[in-house]
Amino acid sequence: MSKLLHSVRLAFQNLMMRKLRSGLTILGIIFGVCSVITMVAVGEGASQQSQERIKHLGSDNVILDSVKPSGDEEVEENNVLKYGVTSLDIERIRDAVPGVKMILPIRVLNEAVNYRGIAKSSQVIGTYHDLQTVKKIDLLKGRFLCEMDELNKLKVCVISRSLANILFSYEDPLSCELKIRGTYFQVVGVVQESGDDGERDSQVNCYVPMSTLKSQFGDLEVKKSAGSFSAEKTEFTQVIVHMHSPEQVLTAESQIKKLLEYSHKVSDYKMTVPLQLLKEAEATKRMFNIVLGSIAAISLVVGGIGIMNIMLATVTERKREIGLRRALGAKKRDIIRQFLVESVLLSLCGGFIGVILGVLLPYGIEHFTDMAVVVSPASVVIAFGVSALTGLVFGIYPAAQSAQLDPIEALRND
């Protein structure tokens, strides 16, 4: 142990005598370690955001969205364009597809929500009380919609926290009424949804009972353009088919697809399977990690070659020192140990600085770009460990070369 400590002290002194050279030598290690930690942090943050959005949709759900068909496929009936998923589709799915726990239809209208002269464009969502259990919706204040609201077509609404912050900065929303298309709705609850963190108003929603939405706003949406009117009818904007377990989702997907292809002459719907998307996202993440690992490996190899090059040059410069030590009784293993310690010390210094920069840089990126980053402890440990291993591997050859020098030839070389 005393010999190792002496070698470390001597190696540190030798490196400090050549500060500029030592600093330039470890740049490759610094950039390699820093880049792998930063890239993994940014990639992990993006991956987690993507997976959270997919999980928010529900891994045991099959989601059907009504989509307006293209011009060539439009089918009009009495000058009204009808498209999308219907009640008849829901009945067929419920009767024909095994494992269905619940089918939840949703209708969305883009409307201006008003309160005391303040208007905010919002999604007015007609739905049922089961939505809270199917999707990740956390109740912050009051209550969510209930069965009595639906049965009695009550004019009540539940708003997202983002909408509450915009309209009710200094008031309790539960004591207020919102106006939508001239109809007043009593606010009975405030909810927080996935992605609504209170800082970025990402979810500006207003939930009302489905029966109330239909009775107040009807099924027909009239649009005016260039002096002409057009009418569209969509019974449901979205239908969530909630299965008993994720294992039944993929089987149900093919069955639902066949049913819809049979009953719909045009492509007026889109099917989304969050479970499948989640698997694809995980596969993409694995591939991304392999790419990042390859890039980091190349960076560290380049840094290792730099260390080897400098150590070989150092061997040439220090022939006299090596000859003197050998003449005074130093063994080959002592010379090897000395140069290996210097090489590893260089890589450890580079790895340490790279870790510091690699941890700080992602948070700088998050601060200035508003991107989510996740610094992985595993990436820090692996990057630092590989940097030390790089110094050891690329220091073996120069160390062996120094030990092979003949003491007499080394002294004569000076």
C-alpha positions in Angstrom: 0.0 0.0 0.0 2.8 2.4 0.8 4.4 1.7 -2.6 1.1 2.5 -4.3 0.6 5.7 -2.3 4.2 6.7 -3.2 3.4 6.0 -6.9 0.3 8.1 -6.8 2.1 11.0 -5.1 4.9 10.8 -7.7 2.5 10.5 -10.6 0.6 13.6 -9.4 3.8 15.6 -9.1 4.9 14.5 -12.7 1.5 15.5 -14.1 1.5 18.9 -12.4 4.9 19.6 -13.9 3.2 19.4 -17.3 -0.2 21.1 -16.6 -1.0 22.1 -20.1 -0.2 18.7 -21.6 -2.1 16.9 -18.9 -5.1 19.2 -19.4 -5.2 18.7 -23.2 -4.7 14.9 -22.7 -7.8 14.5 -20.5 -10.1 16.6 -22.8 -11.2 13.5 -24.7 -12.2 11.7 -21.5 -14.0 14.8 -20.2 -16.0 15.2 -23.4 -16.7 11.5 -23.6 -18.0 11.2 -20.0 -19.9 14.5 -20.2 -21.6 13.6 -23.5 -22.8 10.1 -22.4 -24.3 11.4 -19.2 -25.9 14.4 -20.9 -27.3 12.4 -23.8 -28.7 9.7 -21.6 -30.3 12.4 -19.3 -32.0 14.1 -22.3 -33.0 10.8 -23.9 -34.3 9.4 -20.6 -36.3 12.6 -19.9 -37.9 12.5 -23.4 -38.6 8.8 -23.1 -40.3 9.2 -19.7 -42.4 12.1 -21.0 -43.5 10.0 -24.0 -44.3 6.9 -21.9 -46.2 9.0 -19.3 -48.4 10.4 -22.0 -49.0 6.9 -23.3 -49.7 5.5 -19.8 -52.2 8.4 -19.3 -54.2 6.9 -22.2 -54.3 3.6 -20.3 -52.6 0.3 -21.1 -55.8 -1.6 -20.8 -57.8 0.7 -23.2 -58.5 0.7 -26.9 -59.2 4.2 -28.0 -61.4 5.0 -31.0 -61.4 8.6 -32.4 -63.8 10.0 -34.9 -62.0 11.4 -37.9 -63.5 13.5 -40.7 -63.1 11.6 -44.0 -61.2 13.0 -46.9 -63.1 14.9 -49.6 -63.3 11.8 -52.0 -64.8 9.7 -49.2 -67.3 12.2 -47.7 -70.9 10.8 -47.5 -73.6 13.4 -47.0 -77.2 12.7 -46.0 -79.7 15.6 -46.3 -76.7 18.0 -46.8 -75.3 16.9 -43.4 -71.9 15.2 -43.3 -72.1 12.3 -40.8 -69.0 10.5 -39.7 -67.3 8.9 -36.7 -68.1 6.2 -34.1 -71.7 5.8 -33.2 -73.9 4.2 -30.6 -74.5 1.3 -32.9 -70.7 0.6 -33.0 -70.7 0.7 -29.2 -73.5 -1.9 -29.0 -71.8 -4.2 -31.4 -68.4 -4.0 -29.6 -70.1 -4.7 -26.2 -72.0 -7.7 -27.6 -69.2 -9.2 -29.8 -65.9 -8.5 -28.0 -65.1 -10.6 -24.9 -63.3 -9.0 -21.9 -64.8 -5.6 -22.2 -65.2 -4.0 -18.8 -66.6 -0.7 -19.8 -67.2 1.4 -22.9 -66.9 5.2 -22.3 -68.1 7.6 -25.1 -66.8 11.2 -25.1 -67.9 14.2 -27.1 -65.7 17.3 -27.3 -66.7 20.8 -28.4 -64.2 23.6 -28.8 -66.0 26.5 -27.1 -65.3 29.8 -25.4 -65.9 29.5 -21.6 -66.9 32.9 -20.1 -66.8 34.2 -16.6 -67.4 37.9 -15.8 -66.1 39.1 -19.1 -63.1 36.8 -19.2 -63.3 34.3 -22.1 -61.0 31.4 -22.6 -61.1 28.9 -25.5 -61.5 25.5 -23.9 -62.5 21.9 -24.7 -66.0 21.3 -23.4 -66.1 17.5 -22.9 -69.3 15.7 -22.6 -68.7 12.4 -20.6 -69.8 10.2 -17.8 -68.7 9.8 -14.2 -66.6 6.6 -15.0 -64.1 8.8 -16.9 -62.3 9.5 -13.6 -61.5 5.8 -13.1 -60.5 5.2 -16.7 -58.1 8.1 -17.1 -55.7 9.6 -14.6 -57.8 12.5 -13.2 -57.1 13.6 -9.7 -59.8 15.5 -7.8 -58.4 18.7 -6.2 -61.6 20.3 -5.0 -65.3 19.5 -4.9 -66.5 16.5 -6.7 -66.5 14.9 -10.2 -69.6 14.2 -12.3 -72.0 11.7 -10.9 -74.9 9.5 -12.1 -77.5 12.0 -10.9 -76.0 14.7 -13.0 -76.4 12.5 -16.1 -79.9 11.3 -15.3 -81.3 14.7 -14.5 -79.3 16.6 -17.2 -78.0 19.0 -14.6 -76.1 22.1 -15.8 -72.9 21.4 -13.8 -69.3 21.2 -14.8 -65.9 20.2 -13.6 -62.9 22.2 -14.7 -59.2 21.5 -15.0 -56.8 23.4 -12.6 -55.4 25.3 -15.5 -58.8 26.7 -16.5 -59.5 27.5 -12.8 -56.2 29.4 -12.5 -57.1 31.5 -15.6 -60.7 32.4 -14.7 -60.7 32.3 -10.9 -57.4 33.9 -9.7 -58.9 35.2 -6.5 -62.2 33.4 -6.1 -63.4 29.9 -5.1 -64.5 28.3 -8.3 -67.1 26.1 -6.5 -69.2 29.2 -5.8 -69.2 30.4 -9.4 -71.0 29.7 -12.7 -69.5 29.6 -16.2 -71.3 30.6 -19.3 -71.0 28.4 -22.5 -73.1 29.4 -25.5 -75.4 31.5 -23.3 -76.0 28.6 -20.9 -74.8 28.8 -17.3 -73.1 25.8 -15.7 -72.4 25.5 -11.9 -68.8 24.6 -11.2 -68.8 21.6 -8.8 -65.2 20.4 -9.0 -61.6 21.2 -10.0 -59.3 18.4 -11.2 -55.7 17.9 -12.1 -54.8 15.9 -15.2 -51.6 14.2 -16.4 -49.4 16.9 -17.9 -51.1 19.7 -15.9 -48.3 20.7 -13.5 -49.6 24.1 -12.6 -46.8 25.9 -14.4 -47.6 25.1 -18.0 -51.4 25.3 -18.7 -51.5 22.3 -20.9 -55.0 21.0 -20.1 -57.8 23.6 -20.4 -60.8 21.4 -20.1 -64.4 21.7 -18.9 -66.3 18.5 -18.2 -70.1 18.3 -18.4 -72.6 15.4 -18.3 -73.1 13.8 -21.7 -76.9 14.2 -21.5 -76.6 17.9 -20.7 -74.2 18.5 -23.6 -76.6 16.8 -26.0 -79.7 18.6 -24.7 -78.0 22.0 -24.7 -75.9 21.9 -27.8 -77.4 19.1 -29.9 -75.5 16.7 -32.3 -75.2 19.1 -35.2 -72.2 21.4 -35.7 -72.8 24.2 -38.3 -69.8 25.9 -40.0 -69.8 29.0 -42.1 -67.2 29.6 -44.8 -67.2 32.0 -47.8 -70.9 32.9 -47.4 -72.0 29.2 -47.4 -73.0 27.0 -44.5 -72.0 23.4 -43.9 -73.3 21.0 -41.3 -71.5 18.1 -39.7 -72.8 15.5 -37.3 -70.6 13.4 -35.0 -72.2 11.4 -32.3 -69.0 10.8 -30.3 -65.6 12.4 -30.7 -63.9 9.5 -28.9 -64.8 6.1 -27.5 -62.7 4.4 -24.9 -63.1 0.6 -24.7 -61.8 -0.4 -21.3 -60.7 -4.0 -21.0 -60.5 -6.1 -17.8 -56.8 -6.7 -18.3 -54.0 -5.5 -20.6 -53.6 -9.1 -21.8 -56.9 -8.9 -23.5 -56.2 -5.6 -25.3 -54.3 -6.9 -28.4 -57.0 -9.6 -29.0 -59.7 -7.1 -28.7 -57.9 -4.7 -31.1 -58.2 -7.1 -34.0 -61.9 -7.9 -33.3 -62.9 -4.2 -33.0 -61.0 -3.4 -36.2 -63.0 -6.1 -38.1 -66.3 -4.8 -36.7 -65.6 -1.2 -37.7 -64.4 -2.2 -41.1 -67.6 -4.1 -41.7 -69.9 -1.3 -40.5 -68.0 1.8 -41.9 -67.8 2.3 -45.6 -65.3 5.1 -45.3 -62.2 5.7 -43.0 -63.9 8.0 -40.5 -62.3 6.6 -37.4 -58.8 6.1 -36.0 -57.8 3.3 -33.5 -55.1 3.8 -30.9 -53.8 1.0 -28.7 -51.7 2.6 -25.9 -50.3 -0.8 -24.8 -48.8 -1.2 -28.3 -47.5 2.3 -28.3 -45.9 1.7 -25.0 -44.1 -1.4 -26.2 -42.9 0.5 -29.3 -41.6 3.4 -27.0 -39.7 0.9 -24.8 -38.1 -0.7 -27.9 -37.2 2.7 -29.2 -35.6 3.6 -25.9 -33.5 0.4 -25.9 -32.3 1.2 -29.4 -31.6 4.8 -28.4 -29.5 3.6 -25.4 -27.5 1.4 -27.8 -26.8 4.3 -30.1 -25.8 6.5 -27.1 -23.5 3.8 -25.7 -21.8 3.5 -29.1 -21.2 7.2 -29.4 -19.9 7.3 -25.8 -17.6 4.4 -26.5 -16.1 6.1 -29.5 -15.5 9.3 -27.5 -13.8 7.4 -24.7 -11.7 5.4 -27.2 -10.5 8.6 -28.7 -9.7 9.9 -25.3 -7.8 6.7 -24.5 -5.8 7.0 -27.7 -4.8 10.5 -26.6 -3.7 9.2 -23.2 -1.6 6.4 -24.9 0.0 8.8 -27.3 1.0 11.2 -24.5 2.3 8.4 -22.3 4.4 7.0 -25.1 5.9 10.5 -25.6 6.5 10.7 -21.9 8.4 7.4 -21.9 10.7 8.9 -24.6 11.2 12.1 -22.6 11.9 10.3 -19.3 14.4 7.7 -20.4 17.0 9.1 -18.1 14.7 9.0 -15.1 13.8 5.4 -15.9 17.4 4.4 -16.3 18.3 6.0 -13.0 15.5 4.2 -11.2 16.5 0.9 -12.7 20.2 1.5 -11.9 19.2 2.2 -8.2 17.3 -1.1 -7.9 13.8 -0.4 -9.2 12.2 -3.5 -10.7 10.3 -3.7 -14.0 7.0 -4.0 -12.1 7.8 -0.7 -10.2 8.2 1.1 -13.5 5.1 -0.4 -15.0 3.1 0.5 -11.8 4.4 4.1 -12.0 3.3 4.7 -15.6 0.0 2.8 -15.1 -0.8 5.0 -12.1 -0.1 8.2 -14.2 -2.4 6.9 -17.0 -5.2 6.0 -14.6 -4.8 9.2 -12.7 -5.2 11.2 -16.0 -8.4 9.3 -16.9 -9.8 9.5 -13.4 -9.3 13.3 -13.4 -11.0 13.5 -16.8 -13.8 11.3 -15.6 -14.4 13.3 -12.5 -14.5 16.6 -14.4 -16.7 15.0 -17.0 -19.1 13.7 -14.4 -19.5 17.2 -12.9 -20.1 18.8 -16.3 -22.4 15.9 -17.3 -24.6 16.3 -14.2 -24.8 20.2 -14.5 -25.3 20.5 -18.2 -28.6 18.6 -18.4 -30.1 20.9 -15.7 -28.9 23.9 -17.7 -30.6 22.4 -20.8 -33.8 21.9 -18.8 -33.7 25.5 -17.5 -33.1 27.2 -20.8 -35.1 24.9 -23.2 -37.9 23.7 -20.9 -37.1 20.1 -21.8 -37.4 17.4 -19.2 -34.1 15.6 -18.3 -33.4 12.7 -16.0 -29.9 12.2 -14.8 -29.4 8.5 -14.3 -27.1 7.4 -11.5 -26.3 4.3 -13.5 -25.0 6.4 -16.4 -22.8 8.4 -14.0 -21.3 5.3 -12.4 -20.8 3.5 -15.8 -19.3 6.5 -17.5 -16.9 7.1 -14.6 -16.0 3.4 -14.4 -15.4 3.2 -18.1 -13.1 6.3 -18.0 -11.0 4.6 -15.3 -10.9 1.4 -17.3 -9.9 3.4 -20.4 -6.9 4.8 -18.6 -5.9 1.3 -17.4 -6.2 -0.3 -20.8 -4.5 2.4 -22.8 -1.8 2.8 -20.3 -0.6 -0.8 -20.3 1.4 -0.6 -23.6 3.3 2.6 -22.7 4.0 1.2 -19.2 5.3 -2.1 -20.7 7.5 -0.1 -23.1 9.0 1.9 -20.3 9.8 -1.3 -18.3 11.6 -2.8 -21.3 14.2 0.0 -21.5 17.7 -1.1 -20.8 19.1 1.0 -17.9 22.5 1.6 -19.6 21.0 2.6 -22.9 18.5 4.8 -21.1 21.3 6.7 -19.2 23.4 7.0 -22.4 20.4 8.5 -24.3 20.4 11.7 -22.3 
